[in-house]
Amino acid sequence: MKNVLITGGAGFIGSHLNERLLAKGYTTILFDNLDAYYPKEIKLRNIAEARDNERCHFIQADLRNKAAIEAAFAEYKPDLVVHLAAQPGVRRSVQDPAPNIDVNITGTINLMEVMRAAGTKKMVFASSSSIYGNSEDVPFRETMKVDLPQSPYAATKKACELLGYTYHLHYDMDIWCLRFFTVYGPRQRPGMAISNFLTALQEDREIHIYGDGSMQRDFTFIDDIIDGVERAVERVNGYEVVNIGGSKTHSVSELCDMIDRVTGRKLQRTHKPVPPGDVRITYADTSKAKELMDFESKVSLEEGIRRQWEWLQQTMK
Ligand SMILES: NC(=O)c1ccc[n+]([C@@H]2O[C@H](COP(=O)([O-])OP(=O)(O)OC[C@H]3O[C@@H](n4cnc5c(N)ncnc54)[C@H](O)[C@@H]3O)[C@@H](O)[C@H]2O)c1
């Protein structure tokens, strides 16, 4: 059985992946600094149950601290890394790009350097649909030219994909960069649209919609993302960039109508100008994921919202 080190393992996607890999018999090492981007109590709660498993090890440390990564590799000798830790947030990166560059780029180089020295050859990296920028050519395919990132966040993800290629080329590392499309579901990172909207309903607050509601997103339910990552963990070989998305696109207005229907309540909508960095549409062509790893998304947006709403009601009891 493999030892898998998950950076960002206490976060939204990382904590779900951890549970999936533990259930499949892997040993996991969660490397996470519990960044203050959102409350660390949420992250500790995400992994509380999993930490009872003796095959799950948690290290609270920062990717900017190379010695801490070296110590983790010396102790646990991971066979494979799933690199999810990052400073997320498109809008915030436009206001304050430095932490993105520091964590996402320097942190990734630190990690790949330690992998190189330790002889750990396989990495699955969390890239992002934001890389496609404001392209109108939908659905997005991995072969498209993506040289116009609309935010520092997107630029850092692109930089990491490129660095991944050079590490593959020179150091014989197998690296797959998975471009995730707007991930939602139980434990979704606070601040993202669906999480914001459902919480606002619970708390009887109004919501802000950026623009006229016509902005479109390819929303991907967390279980589908984890299916994609698990398949990549099992197969990663060579260098690939692969879209992992729901392969459907919905406007924010459609999303709000759906939330009203599923919850039986009514979102109080107010409109605000579109912040810099936001793109008009995301929409994944996932035929490469199908071909490479037989991936297909399964959970409809309506079903996913229902599951996230049920989870939220349970957690807020
Ligand atoms: N959620 C999405 O819709 C989405 C879409 C595209 C890409 N992604 C990418 O997927 C990855 C996971 O996203 P998420 O939604 O689970 O976010 P998240 O914020 O819930 O998880 C990221 C985790 O990384 C940790 N972290 C941050 N900086 C760190 C550092 N310097 N050292 C160690 N750990 C650090 C955080 O504490 C957090 O637990 C990120 O790389 C993100 O950019 C997410």
The ligand as an SDF file (V2000), in Angstrom:
LIG
                    3D

 44 48  0  0  0  0  0  0  0  0999 V2000
  -12.4410   24.7550   -4.4310 N   0  0  0  0  0  0  0  0  0  0  0  0
  -12.4070   25.0280   -5.7320 C   0  0  0  0  0  0  0  0  0  0  0  0
  -13.4150   25.3540   -6.3630 O   0  0  0  0  0  0  0  0  0  0  0  0
  -11.1150   24.9160   -6.4960 C   0  0  0  0  0  0  0  0  0  0  0  0
  -11.1300   25.1130   -7.8880 C   0  0  0  0  0  0  0  0  0  0  0  0
   -9.9300   25.0400   -8.5900 C   0  0  0  0  0  0  0  0  0  0  0  0
   -8.7620   24.7410   -7.9140 C   0  0  0  0  0  0  0  0  0  0  0  0
   -8.7750   24.5630   -6.5610 N   0  0  0  0  0  0  0  0  0  0  0  0
   -7.5150   24.2710   -5.8710 C   0  0  0  0  0  0  0  0  0  0  0  0
   -7.6850   23.1120   -5.0780 O   0  0  0  0  0  0  0  0  0  0  0  0
   -6.8590   23.2020   -3.9230 C   0  0  0  0  0  0  0  0  0  0  0  0
   -7.6960   22.9480   -2.6650 C   0  0  0  0  0  0  0  0  0  0  0  0
   -8.7320   23.9010   -2.6030 O   0  0  0  0  0  0  0  0  0  0  0  0
   -9.8070   23.9340   -1.4130 P   0  0  0  0  0  0  0  0  0  0  0  0
  -11.0420   24.5140   -1.9720 O   0  0  0  0  0  0  0  0  0  0  0  0
   -9.8260   22.6240   -0.7350 O   0  0  0  0  0  0  0  0  0  0  0  0
   -9.1600   25.0580   -0.4780 O   0  0  0  0  0  0  0  0  0  0  0  0
   -8.9240   25.0750    1.0950 P   0  0  0  0  0  0  0  0  0  0  0  0
   -8.4900   26.4740    1.4030 O   0  0  0  0  0  0  0  0  0  0  0  0
  -10.1060   24.5410    1.8100 O   0  0  0  0  0  0  0  0  0  0  0  0
   -7.7030   24.0710    1.2980 O   0  0  0  0  0  0  0  0  0  0  0  0
   -6.3660   24.4560    1.1220 C   0  0  0  0  0  0  0  0  0  0  0  0
   -5.5870   24.0300    2.3500 C   0  0  0  0  0  0  0  0  0  0  0  0
   -4.2220   24.4200    2.1600 O   0  0  0  0  0  0  0  0  0  0  0  0
   -3.7080   24.8650    3.3960 C   0  0  0  0  0  0  0  0  0  0  0  0
   -2.5860   25.7760    3.1600 N   0  0  0  0  0  0  0  0  0  0  0  0
   -2.6470   27.0360    2.6650 C   0  0  0  0  0  0  0  0  0  0  0  0
   -1.4170   27.5820    2.6370 N   0  0  0  0  0  0  0  0  0  0  0  0
   -0.5650   26.6390    3.1090 C   0  0  0  0  0  0  0  0  0  0  0  0
    0.8400   26.6060    3.3270 C   0  0  0  0  0  0  0  0  0  0  0  0
    1.5960   27.6780    3.0960 N   0  0  0  0  0  0  0  0  0  0  0  0
    1.4050   25.4730    3.8290 N   0  0  0  0  0  0  0  0  0  0  0  0
    0.6250   24.3850    4.1130 C   0  0  0  0  0  0  0  0  0  0  0  0
   -0.7170   24.3720    3.9240 N   0  0  0  0  0  0  0  0  0  0  0  0
   -1.3050   25.4850    3.4300 C   0  0  0  0  0  0  0  0  0  0  0  0
   -4.8780   25.5650    4.0750 C   0  0  0  0  0  0  0  0  0  0  0  0
   -4.7170   25.6440    5.4990 O   0  0  0  0  0  0  0  0  0  0  0  0
   -6.0550   24.7060    3.6440 C   0  0  0  0  0  0  0  0  0  0  0  0
   -6.3870   23.7370    4.6180 O   0  0  0  0  0  0  0  0  0  0  0  0
   -6.2130   24.5790   -3.9630 C   0  0  0  0  0  0  0  0  0  0  0  0
   -4.9290   24.4400   -4.5600 O   0  0  0  0  0  0  0  0  0  0  0  0
   -7.1100   25.3670   -4.8980 C   0  0  0  0  0  0  0  0  0  0  0  0
   -6.4030   26.4030   -5.5470 O   0  0  0  0  0  0  0  0  0  0  0  0
   -9.9200   24.6320   -5.8350 C   0  0  0  0  0  0  0  0  0  0  0  0
  1  2  1  0
  2  3  2  0
  2  4  1  0
  4  5  1  0
  4 44  2  0
  5  6  2  0
  6  7  1  0
  7  8  2  0
  8  9  1  0
  8 44  1  0
  9 10  1  0
  9 42  1  0
 10 11  1  0
 11 12  1  0
 11 40  1  0
 12 13  1  0
 13 14  1  0
 14 15  2  0
 14 16  1  0
 14 17  1  0
 17 18  1  0
 18 19  2  0
 18 20  1  0
 18 21  1  0
 21 22  1  0
 22 23  1  0
 23 24  1  0
 23 38  1  0
 24 25  1  0
 25 26  1  0
 25 36  1  0
 26 27  1  0
 26 35  1  0
 27 28  2  0
 28 29  1  0
 29 30  1  0
 29 35  2  0
 30 31  1  0
 30 32  2  0
 32 33  1  0
 33 34  2  0
 34 35  1  0
 36 37  1  0
 36 38  1  0
 38 39  1  0
 40 41  1  0
 40 42  1  0
 42 43  1  0
M  CHG  2   8   1  16  -1
M  END
$$$$
